[in-house]
Every structure is written in structure tokens, then in C-alpha cells.
Amino acid sequence: MSNSFIQIESLSIRFSGNEILKGISLDIDEGEYVSIIGPNGAGKTTLIKCMAGIYSHWEGSIQIDGQAVPTLGSRTLAKLQSYVPQAEGRTNPLTVEEFVATGRYPHLSAFTSMRKEDYEAVNTALDRAGLLALRKRAIATLSGGERQMAFIAAALAQDTRILLLDEPSTFLDYRHQTNISSILKSACRDSGITVIAVHHDINTAAASSDRIHAIKDGQIVFSGTAAETTDIQTLEKIYDTKFISAPLPGRALPLVFTGDAS
Amino acid sequence: MNKGPVTLSILLVCAIATLILSPLFGMEFIPFHATGQEYEILMGIRLPRVLCAFAAGSMLALSGMAFQALFRNPLATPFTLGVSSGAALGAALFIRFGISFVLLGISGTSIAAFIGALLSILLVYGLTKLKGGFSTPTLLLSGIAISFFFSSLILFIQYISGLSHSFRIVHWMMGTLSTADYTNLFNLLPFLGIGGLLLLFLHREMNLFMVGEDLAISRGVNTRLVKKLIFLAASLMVGGVVAICGPIGFIGMMSPHICRLLVGADHRYLTPATFLFGGMFLTLCDTFTRVFSHWSGGAELPVGVLTALLGGPFFILLLLNRKGGLDL
């Protein structure tokens, strides 16, 4: 047995008879920034939801820090990892501050109210996400980018060693994309948080990841570094479509696009 | 400064004032310093009725609030989900077939109504979950279907019942507080106590359910257990009220909605606010029906009719104001 921080072995899951994940095995080290890429419907979101404890009817094993996930209580698991769902446009009537405070849930019992350290964690998270000025605003009144920031802030307030994110920057404008990447990178590099993110965009994934895993039809079809992933042949195998790449002056990684060279 | 605690204090003052002043009003005004027969009416008839109205209003409002958080939909209420009908069916079945008994001071009718409420919650939740998601059409259609089905069952029970049973069942369906007394009050309070305390403790969990079940799980909420506790609390309260006063509608929809505007959506403040507002609201409605009987020559308007008259337009207003998916 290796001793990776997160160890997933032959993870499979079915939904009404269809096998969505077919024996996924993954090892992730603590402090790594890992991206999951792959075509639509490949099982990326399903994988993240299995890891987050949202789905529990899977087979195989998921271990975090040597402990099997099903044996961990829901609060213990939530102190270990936080989750940012795909932005689906659904809002809620809480204010930004109240919403970010929901991240403190696993640290509180039913009989205690928020302590000083909880308020501090909320404040720090609001500050890091640049939401201090918006703290009294209702989530429903925010723009898509600000709302995504609030979701990330709530996950940061949860104060976990692992951050699971499902397409954190899809559909956002460039400024919010940049902000989110820098928050996630700093969480990883400065605070040693293990970041596991599903990315839709290969260039975004390549720019921040230590390691990239590609899923296709419920199976891992490729694992490698950012440089290995931006290889045209590799991408064409993953996505079944033509890619072209363009070198960037002064940068190690090329930019990749879909399309024919013509 | 958070507006929650300030607004809550104002609501508390208003609620206490309502409880003190409401008994004075009725078909005839009775002052505080009344003596003799008037004193008897004040303390023996009007006071228990006012207290019953307050408890019943609180319970209906709180259960509405719990449903709205759980189903993430402002139109989810005991009435629209068919839970009131389920409770009424339980009560009606009990009156027709049951032998009246008292368990720990709680009447059998209340227990039957509680079971009816619980079963209909499980039914409507199972149905909407089966259809994947709590969209407004699915939720309302399931609620209407359940409501119609149970109401026809009640009519059928009435049909096969004798006149005296039938009359008692009609009483349930009207939604009235006119016969409320101290026995009724003591039948309401345990349901309010258990249900209300449960919801008070579950304020963070309800916030997270409102935000989304996946996110609730990822924050460490034991969603299966919490869902059961919310179902239990809500059916205790709906069953408790319906057994005593019949299915009084729309309190459970209006009160949490108005309170969300007053104190915000955080259940830490929303729960006590809804308790106070719901109680006050039904007490005032009931007081109005008593005062109204002064002009109608003694015939009292059932309070359920009044709340429905107010609630219908409110419901339409909510529908018209919906943005997108009508999320909470």
C-alpha cells in the first residue's frame, strides 16, 4: 500500500443501472493542485460528488489520510474537506455573511453559537474573496462572479485541508476567473491546502495544476503534468476532436485550442 | 447592527400586547376590571381561546417555515402540500372508527391527526423526490393531488357516518377556534413545545437545506437524520393544530414569508420571528371574527374562511412575483 494523502481505488458507481464511474483509481498527495478534465458526461462531477460524500452508494474505496471515507462521520469529513458545487444559477435568500458562515457548520454543535474564532474565519474568508464590502448583500442580488466568490469564501471558511471544486471558473468573466485562480493557487501554495478541481478549460487547468487527470467514459484515460497534457495527440485522444497549440513567448506551456490548423 | 435582534424585540412586544388585549374584544367589549359573569367570560372563555389561537398560529407558521426550507420553495406549506388534509383525514378516521382515548393527557384525535400529517408528508416528499427535484409545478401538483384525494376520502367517511359523527367532521373541515378551551390548549402545547424546540435547535441545518442538499451534506449535515427530525416537528405541529381547530390555511405560507422580509432568511432569527408572527396573526384574525359577530348577529365567521380570504390573494401575489425558478 502506498501512503498517498488521498487514495481512490477502483471506484465505481451506478445510476439506475448505468455505470457512470468504472473503476477509477487515483492517488493525490497533500498540498497538490490536481485538475480533473474530460468531455461532458465523462463522470467528472460524479467523481467530485463521491469524494465530497454526496453520493455514498459507490463501490471501491476512498481513503483520506489513511481513513476510509464511509467510516468518517459527516462532521469529521466536513472538517477535512469542503466542496464548491457547479454554479447552477440557483440562489438563496441568505446574505453573503450568513452564507459564508454556513461554512462553520462542522465546527459548531447544536448547542453552541458562533465563537470568536468562527467570526474570524468568516472575516478572513470574506477578505480573501474580496467580499468584505458586499457582506450584507443578499446572495440573490449578486452577479454570477460575485456569487461564485461567495461559494468559494464559504468553502474557505470551512477551514479544511482539502478543497473540492466543480468547474469553479466556468461562465465567469475574465476578472473573476483570474481572482479565483489566484485564490486557489494561494490556498494551495501558501496554506498547503490540497486543491482538486474539475476544469472545463484546458488552459486554465494547465496554468495552475501540479497534476492533471483526464476522465472519459467513467475511466481515467490519462494522468500527467501540465506540460504532458497540453500535447496535441493526448488531447485529441481525450476529447475526440482536433486541437491546435500556439506557443506563448516567455511561457513554458503553449495555449491550446480546438480546431484544424488550417 | 444586525436588524434581526431589534425586529425580534419589536415583534415580541407586539405579540405580548396582542395576547393581553385580544381577550377584551369580542361580540361585546369587556374591560380588564370586569367582575362576575363578564370576568368568567374573559378568563374562562376568551383567554383560553386567545391562547389557543396564538399556539395554533405559531404551529402552522413554524411548520410552513420548515417545509419552505426543506423544499426550497416559498409555496410549500402544510395546506398546499396536502399535509393539512392528511391530518384532517387522520382525525376524521379516528372520529368515525376510533374509540376515544387519552394518552398522557393527549387526545387520540390529536395522535391520529399527527399520524395522518406524517404519512402525507412522506408521500408528498417521496413523490417530488421521485420526479427529481422540488420544482414548483411538481410540488404543487403532488400537493393538490394528495389534498383532493384525502378530501374525498373525508367526504366518503362523512357519507358513511351517522349525523352526529358527520357534524363533528364538518367542524374539522371549517377551521375554527370557536370551541377552543383550556383542554384544547393543553392538547396543543406539547405539540408546539416539541416541534418548536426541535426547529429552534435545527436553525443552522434549515439554513443549509435552504441553500441546497448537496452543499448541506458537504458541510457535514447528517441530512437523513435532520430531514426526519424536520418531518417529525412539522407533522407534530400540523397534526396538533388540525385535531383541535381543523385545517386553517395560509398562515403557514404568509407568516414565514413576511418574517423573511422583516428579519432576513437566517433561521436563527427567522424561527422565533415566525413563531411570534404566526401566533399574533391568527390571534388577530380570530379576534376579528369575534368582533365581526357583533354585526352579523352572533353567527361567527370561521377563522379559516378569513385566513383563506387573505391568503388567496397573497398566494397569487407570490406567484406573480416569482423570478425564474421561484427559489426561496
Interface residues (C-beta under 8 A of the other chain):
Chain A: K49 A52 G53 I54 S74 R75 T76 L77 A78 K79 Q81 S82 Y83 P85 G89 R90 T91 N92 P93 L94 T95 E98 F99 T102 G103 Y105 P106 L108 A110 F111 A138 A140 Q158 L164
Chain B: R72 F201 L202 R204 N207 L208 M210 V211 G212 D214 L215 I217 S218 R219 G220 V221 N222 R260 G264 A265 D266 G324 G325 D327 L328
